[in-house]
Amino acid sequence: MDSYSIMVRPHVTEKTMNLIDKNNEIAFVVLRESNKKEIRKAFKQMFEEEIESVNTHINSKGLKIAFIKLSEEGKAEDIAVRMGVF
């Protein structure tokens, strides 16, 4: 599967903005059929950053949200700026 088809768009809410600052974590809406290994691989391929963990959940609207925690070297804020979130 293509990386750009797995990572649909950034998930931007007040909660996810706080996660960027406090936990070095960034959230994406991802393809519902994708698993954590595919999400990890797609993120690494797109942003060339090391990942500590990937957590997913499906919200009440049926969207699958992936919370990607970056390693100490990576900065979620830098990625958010590159995507134009800030």
N, CA and C atoms as a LAMMPS dump frame, in Angstrom:
ITEM: TIMESTEP
0
ITEM: NUMBER OF ATOMS
258
ITEM: BOX BOUNDS ff ff ff
-5.0000000000000000e+02 5.0000000000000000e+02
-5.0000000000000000e+02 5.0000000000000000e+02
-5.0000000000000000e+02 5.0000000000000000e+02
ITEM: ATOMS id mol type element x y z
1 1 1 N 0.835 -1.186 0
2 1 2 C 0 0 0
3 1 3 C 0.881 1.25 0
4 2 1 N 0.45 2.268 -0.671
5 2 2 C 1.177 3.525 -0.768
6 2 3 C 1.088 4.315 0.542
7 3 1 N 2.2 4.95 0.93
8 3 2 C 2.244 5.729 2.179
9 3 3 C 1.21 6.842 2.193
10 4 1 N 1.022 7.484 1.057
11 4 2 C 0.088 8.606 0.99
12 4 3 C -1.365 8.157 1.029
13 5 1 N -1.631 6.899 0.708
14 5 2 C -3.004 6.412 0.827
15 5 3 C -3.299 5.959 2.257
16 6 1 N -2.272 5.561 3.007
17 6 2 C -2.464 5.161 4.409
18 6 3 C -2.687 6.381 5.291
19 7 1 N -1.807 7.382 5.162
20 7 2 C -1.894 8.598 5.976
21 7 3 C -2.828 9.578 5.258
22 8 1 N -4.081 9.63 5.672
23 8 2 C -5.087 10.425 4.967
24 8 3 C -4.862 11.925 5.18
25 9 1 N -4.816 12.345 6.467
26 9 2 C -4.62 13.774 6.764
27 9 3 C -4.264 13.915 8.238
28 10 1 N -3.675 15.045 8.624
29 10 2 C -3.434 15.272 10.051
30 10 3 C -4.755 15.505 10.78
31 11 1 N -4.817 15.028 11.998
32 11 2 C -6.012 15.21 12.829
33 11 3 C -5.714 16.374 13.775
34 12 1 N -6.343 17.519 13.519
35 12 2 C -6.034 18.732 14.263
36 12 3 C -7.22 19.129 15.131
37 13 1 N -7.02 19.001 16.434
38 13 2 C -7.992 19.452 17.424
39 13 3 C -7.204 20.132 18.543
40 14 1 N -7.913 20.681 19.49
41 14 2 C -7.238 21.301 20.633
42 14 3 C -6.436 20.249 21.41
43 15 1 N -7.009 19.073 21.556
44 15 2 C -6.326 17.997 22.28
45 15 3 C -5.043 17.575 21.557
46 16 1 N -5.11 17.414 20.243
47 16 2 C -3.914 16.976 19.516
48 16 3 C -2.845 18.064 19.477
49 17 1 N -3.244 19.32 19.516
50 17 2 C -2.253 20.394 19.573
51 17 3 C -1.502 20.353 20.905
52 18 1 N -2.219 20.036 21.993
53 18 2 C -1.567 19.888 23.295
54 18 3 C -0.634 18.683 23.309
55 19 1 N -1.013 17.602 22.634
56 19 2 C -0.158 16.424 22.561
57 19 3 C 1.151 16.719 21.834
58 20 1 N 1.084 17.573 20.823
59 20 2 C 2.298 17.945 20.09
60 20 3 C 3.277 18.621 21.038
61 21 1 N 2.785 19.555 21.84
62 21 2 C 3.653 20.303 22.744
63 21 3 C 4.124 19.482 23.938
64 22 1 N 3.225 18.749 24.567
65 22 2 C 3.548 18.094 25.835
66 22 3 C 4.149 16.705 25.692
67 23 1 N 3.65 15.91 24.756
68 23 2 C 4.053 14.498 24.675
69 23 3 C 4.881 14.155 23.439
70 24 1 N 5.195 15.139 22.611
71 24 2 C 5.935 14.887 21.365
72 24 3 C 5.189 13.839 20.522
73 25 1 N 3.874 14.016 20.427
74 25 2 C 2.996 13.085 19.745
75 25 3 C 2.208 13.827 18.677
76 26 1 N 1.973 13.168 17.556
77 26 2 C 1.214 13.79 16.471
78 26 3 C 0.113 12.823 16.04
79 27 1 N -1.032 13.344 15.633
80 27 2 C -2.184 12.502 15.3
81 27 3 C -2.539 12.636 13.825
82 28 1 N -2.886 11.495 13.231
83 28 2 C -3.303 11.45 11.828
84 28 3 C -4.57 10.636 11.695
85 29 1 N -5.42 11.026 10.751
86 29 2 C -6.505 10.165 10.309
87 29 3 C -5.859 9.219 9.308
88 30 1 N -6.056 7.919 9.523
89 30 2 C -5.424 6.92 8.66
90 30 3 C -6.484 6.033 8.026
91 31 1 N -6.075 5.295 7.028
92 31 2 C -6.956 4.35 6.351
93 31 3 C -7.425 3.301 7.356
94 32 1 N -8.691 3.048 7.391
95 32 2 C -9.254 2.17 8.425
96 32 3 C -8.722 0.738 8.346
97 33 1 N -8.353 0.286 7.176
98 33 2 C -7.869 -1.085 6.999
99 33 3 C -6.391 -1.237 7.366
100 34 1 N -5.698 -0.139 7.602
101 34 2 C -4.254 -0.218 7.885
102 34 3 C -4.007 -0.648 9.325
103 35 1 N -2.853 -1.322 9.533
104 35 2 C -2.489 -1.731 10.885
105 35 3 C -1.322 -0.879 11.375
106 36 1 N -0.902 -1.108 12.62
107 36 2 C 0.126 -0.275 13.231
108 36 3 C 1.467 -0.375 12.506
109 37 1 N 1.824 -1.558 12.022
110 37 2 C 3.087 -1.727 11.29
111 37 3 C 3.081 -0.916 9.992
112 38 1 N 1.965 -0.945 9.279
113 38 2 C 1.85 -0.182 8.032
114 38 3 C 1.888 1.32 8.309
115 39 1 N 1.241 1.754 9.39
116 39 2 C 1.237 3.177 9.748
117 39 3 C 2.653 3.627 10.098
118 40 1 N 3.356 2.829 10.884
119 40 2 C 4.739 3.137 11.261
120 40 3 C 5.632 3.264 10.019
121 41 1 N 5.508 2.305 9.105
122 41 2 C 6.317 2.303 7.884
123 41 3 C 5.998 3.521 7.01
124 42 1 N 4.709 3.842 6.87
125 42 2 C 4.299 4.984 6.047
126 42 3 C 4.806 6.291 6.635
127 43 1 N 4.716 6.443 7.949
128 43 2 C 5.177 7.668 8.594
129 43 3 C 6.686 7.829 8.427
130 44 1 N 7.438 6.748 8.651
131 44 2 C 8.896 6.802 8.477
132 44 3 C 9.265 7.173 7.05
133 45 1 N 8.539 6.612 6.09
134 45 2 C 8.822 6.877 4.683
135 45 3 C 8.512 8.33 4.31
136 46 1 N 7.44 8.886 4.868
137 46 2 C 7.038 10.245 4.525
138 46 3 C 7.869 11.313 5.226
139 47 1 N 8.188 11.107 6.506
140 47 2 C 8.809 12.169 7.297
141 47 3 C 10.234 11.871 7.757
142 48 1 N 10.705 10.639 7.532
143 48 2 C 12.066 10.234 7.881
144 48 3 C 12.398 10.549 9.339
145 49 1 N 11.51 10.157 10.249
146 49 2 C 11.683 10.357 11.688
147 49 3 C 11.544 9.007 12.393
148 50 1 N 12.232 8.857 13.518
149 50 2 C 12.133 7.643 14.321
150 50 3 C 10.878 7.718 15.202
151 51 1 N 10.21 6.579 15.344
152 51 2 C 8.951 6.496 16.075
153 51 3 C 9.138 5.637 17.32
154 52 1 N 8.592 6.112 18.428
155 52 2 C 8.635 5.343 19.663
156 52 3 C 7.448 4.394 19.756
157 53 1 N 6.231 4.895 19.456
158 53 2 C 5.047 4.034 19.532
159 53 3 C 3.937 4.565 18.631
160 54 1 N 3.017 3.664 18.292
161 54 2 C 1.827 4.014 17.52
162 54 3 C 0.614 3.453 18.248
163 55 1 N -0.346 4.313 18.558
164 55 2 C -1.614 3.902 19.161
165 55 3 C -2.74 4.325 18.226
166 56 1 N -3.734 3.467 18.077
167 56 2 C -4.853 3.783 17.188
168 56 3 C -6.175 3.604 17.923
169 57 1 N -7.16 4.329 17.445
170 57 2 C -8.534 4.097 17.878
171 57 3 C -9.485 4.594 16.792
172 58 1 N -10.7 4.09 16.835
173 58 2 C -11.732 4.495 15.885
174 58 3 C -12.726 5.359 16.644
175 59 1 N -12.927 6.588 16.149
176 59 2 C -13.807 7.517 16.871
177 59 3 C -15.271 7.273 16.514
178 60 1 N -16.15 8.06 17.098
179 60 2 C -17.591 7.869 16.911
180 60 3 C -18.057 8.143 15.485
181 61 1 N -17.256 8.869 14.723
182 61 2 C -17.603 9.143 13.324
183 61 3 C -17.107 8.057 12.385
184 62 1 N -16.411 7.056 12.922
185 62 2 C -15.921 5.947 12.11
186 62 3 C -14.544 6.183 11.521
187 63 1 N -13.859 7.236 11.95
188 63 2 C -12.513 7.514 11.455
189 63 3 C -11.485 6.835 12.342
190 64 1 N -10.466 6.262 11.724
191 64 2 C -9.38 5.655 12.489
192 64 3 C -8.31 6.717 12.709
193 65 1 N -7.988 6.967 13.978
194 65 2 C -7.007 7.98 14.35
195 65 3 C -5.762 7.27 14.869
196 66 1 N -4.593 7.659 14.358
197 66 2 C -3.322 7.112 14.829
198 66 3 C -2.582 8.194 15.594
199 67 1 N -2.211 7.879 16.829
200 67 2 C -1.4 8.774 17.652
201 67 3 C 0.027 8.251 17.595
202 68 1 N 0.918 9.032 16.981
203 68 2 C 2.294 8.608 16.744
204 68 3 C 3.212 9.379 17.676
205 69 1 N 3.857 8.652 18.581
206 69 2 C 4.795 9.258 19.531
207 69 3 C 6.193 9.142 18.939
208 70 1 N 6.851 10.291 18.805
209 70 2 C 8.18 10.314 18.211
210 70 3 C 9.248 10.062 19.261
211 71 1 N 10.407 9.588 18.801
212 71 2 C 11.524 9.368 19.718
213 71 3 C 12.071 10.712 20.176
214 72 1 N 12.989 10.675 21.125
215 72 2 C 13.551 11.896 21.721
216 72 3 C 14.164 12.83 20.673
217 73 1 N 14.801 12.267 19.649
218 73 2 C 15.469 13.101 18.644
219 73 3 C 14.483 13.856 17.763
220 74 1 N 13.336 13.231 17.465
221 74 2 C 12.342 13.851 16.587
222 74 3 C 11.49 14.857 17.327
223 75 1 N 11.045 15.873 16.631
224 75 2 C 10.192 16.894 17.218
225 75 3 C 8.87 16.93 16.459
226 76 1 N 7.79 16.616 17.155
227 76 2 C 6.464 16.637 16.538
228 76 3 C 6.107 18.038 16.069
229 77 1 N 6.587 19.043 16.793
230 77 2 C 6.303 20.428 16.422
231 77 3 C 6.92 20.77 15.064
232 78 1 N 8.129 20.27 14.794
233 78 2 C 8.776 20.52 13.496
234 78 3 C 7.985 19.893 12.353
235 79 1 N 7.475 18.701 12.574
236 79 2 C 6.669 18.028 11.55
237 79 3 C 5.367 18.789 11.326
238 80 1 N 4.736 19.255 12.397
239 80 2 C 3.495 20.014 12.276
240 80 3 C 3.732 21.316 11.492
241 81 1 N 4.859 21.96 11.72
242 81 2 C 5.186 23.193 10.974
243 81 3 C 5.398 22.858 9.492
244 82 1 N 6.089 21.763 9.195
245 82 2 C 6.318 21.366 7.801
246 82 3 C 5.015 21.073 7.078
247 83 1 N 4.01 20.537 7.814
248 83 2 C 2.706 20.219 7.21
249 83 3 C 1.806 21.447 7.124
250 84 1 N 2.146 22.515 7.852
251 84 2 C 1.333 23.721 7.826
252 84 3 C 0.238 23.726 8.868
253 85 1 N 0.372 22.917 9.908
254 85 2 C -0.634 22.871 10.976
255 85 3 C -0.572 24.14 11.819
256 86 1 N 0.623 24.636 12.101
257 86 2 C 0.786 25.859 12.889
258 86 3 C 0.741 27.07 12.004
